[in-house]
Amino acid sequence: MGTLDVAEEKAFEIITDIKENLNEIISEEDAKIKIINRFLNECLGWSYQDFRTERKHDNGYSDYILSDNETPLLLIEAKRIGIIDVATAEKDKVKYLKISGSSLKKASQGIHQAASYSTPNGFPIAVLTDGITWIIFKTFVPGENYQLKEAIVFPSLEAVLSDFSEFYDLLSKQQFCKKIYNSLFDQIHNKRLLLSQDLKAPLEKEDIQLSHKSEIAFDLDRVFSSFFSRLTGDEDENLLIECFVETRESRIADFSLEKMTTSILGNITPSEKNVDIELTNLIKSNVEVEVSPSESGQTIFIVGPTGAGKTTFLDRFFKKTLTNPIRKRCVLARVNCLDATGREDTALEWITERLISELEKATYPDASPSWDDLLGLYHGEYLRRSKGVDAQLYDKDKERFKEKFGQYLDSQVEGDREGYLKRVLDDVVKNRKMLPIILVDNIDEFSAEYKQKIFQFTQALRRHTNHCLVIFPVTDKSAWSFSKTDLFGIYKSRSFFLPTPSPREVFRKRIDFLKQKLAEDKFQKKEKKGYFSSKGIKISIDNLDGFAQVLENVFVDHDYTSKTIGELTNYNIRRTLLLSQRVITSSVIKIEDLIKSYLNDEPVTTNFTKFMDALMKGDYDAYKQGDNHEIYPIFQVDSEIRQSPLLNLRILTLLSSIHKNSRSVDEKHLDLQSLIDYFDAIGCSESAVEKALASMLEANLIEPYDVSNRELSVKQKLAISYRGMVHLRLASHNSVFFYQMALTTAIVDEDTSLKINSAYKAQTPFPQKVEAIRSMFLDYLIAEDHQHFSIGVELPQYNCQIELINNLNKFLQSPVDNDLVATLGEEYKEGIVKSGVIAVVDYYDASKGFGFTEVEGIDSRIFIHAEKLQEHGIKSLSDGDGILCDLARGPKGIFIQKIHDIEIDSAKVESVKCQIIRLFPERGYGFVKLDGNARTAFFHVSVFPEDKRDQIQLNQKLDVEITPDKKGTSFQVKKILSVVA
């Protein structure tokens, strides 16, 4: 159904028809067909497929059950006109009448009948109607008899028109699925919940002022703005590709995708030797055929969370990974679903047109086929018509025949677009001996039905073409939902997972890239300007290179900054960079410190408390809501529905607990009804929970299972997002965050608000001021929370709620010894972090004297220096070695502090002969194929002696030691034993 206005116009039209034909509407069936059906379908948006009629129950048959995607939602009991009588004098307006009251006495039998069908089957709302009078009531009210509560009654058709917006909000499919009825009934049943309450913040928005900035500070803002613009890749399209953060998973995906591409190409039978010799040799010598020639197509899922860089990975694969000979033999048809309207009824037509356009551009010189090209596509029809129906015309007048055939071509090309698409694909494979690759990007935002249509359509194309590669980059949630469908199991596919990269590594690679480019760019000179800082230091800014070092100090050397910013933006890199710019240009970080860092190549002096202060304030003297940042006012209550100021945190606490104790994507999500039931048991109203969920869903603190549906509905499942996790952590552990929230959160207690304001303005030492304000704010939070929650349920699932209150109470333990450790955990305390852990060597470069390892449960790489090996009495490490060690934190992150033992499972180490089959010299790694075996193994170039690295070549034969990787799914070269001549 369309908008409310459209529905109201339709209601007026239906009611006009009813009044003109009222004498003909006699029986109950008349009322159903001529009134109720029309209201439900034409006006309220329920399709006839949603109707379930005459369903048997234990005590009778219900007239209507309305469903959404096979989920029953609403029960309606129908009567003939005249049976339902509402005893009220004013019948032209909506009424709120007690179900057991005298006004509904004559309708009580029908109400009881509807309730008896609804309650056992879990319908939250039931309707009794004869088409003229509509009685809508809740069948279950927690802790009370539903008959003692009010029903919403429209006594006449005039009442329906008079208060149509409420009628629509109650019964339209669109609004019912959003559960708007809860707010409407809460307003009637629990008047204490719904109100218009005044909220007052200690510091109102107009009290929060821009911090004073000097002239040089404003100029530096522009410099950093320019630099951050470069970091986003807006000015250099190759930056994203060159700075893709590699992981073990991405390397395996790169190599496997390339093998599949060449394998499928190898199955496209050459016609007379017109396949490029280099490609043929490459396929023949390097790539084993992984699939049978009879069906060599493949479907690939590139799976990863939002922010994992799936699109960038594929851009890099097609531009940089594939060798030129292979790349020239591929025709890439890329479809971006963000350009689609999302209409399911036109989805296949849309993707057909996009694929045709992409294939034509990639295949034909003028981006469209010539006459001769079309003759080639329809050559069979040309021959049949020349020998069959148009044989005489062909023999007499070939030009006239061609003209007529051209008309036939036009009808075929324009009239059968799917058939034309298949012919173009056949042309690519059979005549041009090239590989079509269909890449469907950004499909996550659409419904499951839409995804399945697109998926099945591409599979049909793949099966038709036989030699074809179909690639879907999708989120882990989309992949999970795909895997649960019957359709998915029909077709073979392979999946590769890309984890979300560390923002710290993103910063590191992009800053290094730009520093290199700036050093190379001889034309990047700016007009020199002299400035004087408050300390009389004169500087001139002639390029941005020095400021790259400043950013490196703040966002790379300190891993807590990139971690916090990354989580606040849900690892959206563009927003991460904008938030980083906010921090570095905040007045909290003194401009003199930046200048000194730039001039003297010294680190910017900062710590976590200072970083958080800059993050919260930005350009202002306090946190300001709506200042285009990623900080959400987590303690803010709604102005219309009474809520606990801790409700948001309580919801996030529950979802965080679910997330930590779940393994699969599905298990990490909790359905809406379970959330409501959980909080109902400790005294929180349904409407308050739903209001909080809607607000946090909009703010991306929680995320839906189905990203195509961002509205609350009975089928919705929700999980905590990275942004929600960091807000929970900051709100319950970080003193800077809590203090700024205390100053700026609008609260219902005006007296407390005024006291906090007075304390803020008082001429007292800052530590005492902070302590007093935190204490007053916490007292308010706990007191308000007690009015809404009663944790009297002694069940394990409520332990997390008790822990939340305990954590908040720690804000009274002033001063906080270490804000960084209090917020992020013991692993951020300088000194020993973990003892006796196993670190697996990713790579170790003996010539450079350092390397990196990986430890399960820690998302960043762990540094190891040669001096730690010397202390243990060894000279070097091999890739894949396990190290029993202690980890410690220093100023620049975690490193291996002491080695206890080197764990080598000799039973898993193999000495084998192999041959290099793929080399990425600019990336520093490659792959070998084991002699007489289908296995392959990964290697870093660091396993070769430094003086031999520039001599590494394709097809080079080696004697090596290999070992399974830490997951046991692939192999890694540990050591080069010899290079075979």
Number of C-alpha atoms within 10 A of each C-alpha: 15 10 8 16 11 11 21 19 12 17 21 17 12 17 21 13 13 19 11 9 11 15 8 11 18 12 12 15 14 17 24 21 13 18 20 19 19 20 22 19 18 16 25 27 20 22 16 12 12 21 19 16 14 11 12 11 13 8 9 12 15 21 18 20 21 21 20 17 8 11 12 16 21 21 25 24 21 24 21 18 19 10 14 25 16 20 14 12 8 11 17 16 17 22 17 17 21 19 22 17 13 14 16 21 16 14 20 19 12 19 26 15 16 24 27 18 24 25 15 11 13 13 18 19 23 24 25 25 26 23 25 21 24 25 26 24 27 23 25 18 13 11 6 9 10 18 20 14 22 20 27 23 26 28 25 19 22 18 21 25 20 15 14 22 14 18 22 20 20 23 24 22 25 19 16 20 19 17 21 20 23 19 21 16 22 18 16 17 18 12 11 11 18 22 13 11 13 12 16 18 22 24 22 15 14 7 12 15 12 13 15 11 14 13 12 16 20 13 11 18 17 13 16 20 16 13 19 20 17 17 23 19 16 12 11 13 11 13 18 22 20 15 21 20 22 15 13 13 12 19 16 17 19 19 20 13 20 19 20 21 26 27 23 25 29 24 21 20 13 17 11 6 9 9 18 15 11 12 20 18 11 17 20 14 11 19 20 15 18 13 14 11 17 9 16 24 29 23 21 18 18 22 22 21 19 17 20 22 22 26 18 15 24 19 15 19 19 17 14 15 19 20 15 13 14 22 20 13 21 24 22 21 20 17 21 13 20 13 10 15 10 17 11 16 10 11 18 17 12 18 20 19 14 19 22 20 17 18 24 20 17 18 20 12 10 10 13 17 17 12 11 10 14 18 17 17 21 16 13 11 16 19 12 12 17 19 14 12 10 16 15 14 17 17 11 10 10 14 11 12 20 17 11 14 18 15 12 13 20 13 12 14 17 11 11 11 16 19 14 19 20 19 19 24 31 20 18 21 23 17 13 17 23 26 29 27 23 23 21 21 17 18 24 23 19 20 16 17 10 19 18 15 16 18 20 15 15 23 21 13 18 24 15 16 24 21 30 29 25 22 21 22 26 25 24 21 21 24 20 16 15 18 12 10 12 9 13 16 11 10 13 11 14 11 15 18 20 24 20 17 21 19 27 21 20 21 22 18 20 22 24 16 16 20 18 12 13 17 13 10 10 8 7 12 12 11 8 11 10 10 14 12 16 10 7 8 13 13 16 13 18 13 15 20 18 17 23 19 21 22 23 18 19 22 23 23 17 19 20 21 21 24 19 22 27 26 20 26 25 23 24 17 21 16 18 23 21 19 20 22 20 22 25 23 24 25 22 22 19 16 21 16 16 21 23 17 19 21 15 9 14 15 18 21 13 15 15 17 16 15 19 22 22 24 28 26 23 27 22 18 19 23 26 27 17 11 12 11 18 23 20 18 19 21 21 22 23 22 16 14 23 20 26 26 23 22 23 25 23 19 23 24 22 22 23 20 18 18 20 9 11 12 10 12 16 15 12 20 21 20 16 19 14 11 19 17 14 16 22 15 15 15 17 21 23 18 24 25 21 21 19 21 24 15 14 20 21 13 15 21 26 24 23 22 23 19 16 15 14 17 16 20 19 16 15 19 20 22 25 27 23 21 25 30 22 23 26 23 20 20 22 22 25 24 26 22 21 22 20 21 26 27 22 26 25 23 26 21 14 15 12 19 24 15 15 26 19 13 17 18 9 11 9 11 8 11 10 13 17 22 17 17 23 24 20 17 22 18 15 18 18 16 13 18 16 13 12 18 19 13 15 10 11 8 8 8 12 18 14 15 17 11 12 18 14 12 14 17 16 14 20 16 10 14 13 15 9 14 18 21 17 19 18 18 12 13 18 21 16 14 14 19 17 15 14 14 16 20 25 23 24 22 22 25 22 19 13 11 14 18 20 20 23 20 17 11 6 10 12 20 19 21 18 22 18 20 15 16 17 12 11 14 10 12 13 14 22 21 25 26 23 23 23 19 19 19 26 21 18 15 10 12 19 23 20 23 21 21 21 13 13 17 14 14 10 8 7 10 14 14 15 14 19 25 22 22 20 21 21 14 14 6 11 12 16 20 24 27 22 21 14 8 8 10 12 20 21 23 24 23 21 21 22 21 13 14 8 11 14 11 10 15 14 16 16 15 20 20 17 21 19 24 24 17 19 17 7 8 7 14 20 21 26 26 21 17 15 12 16 11 6
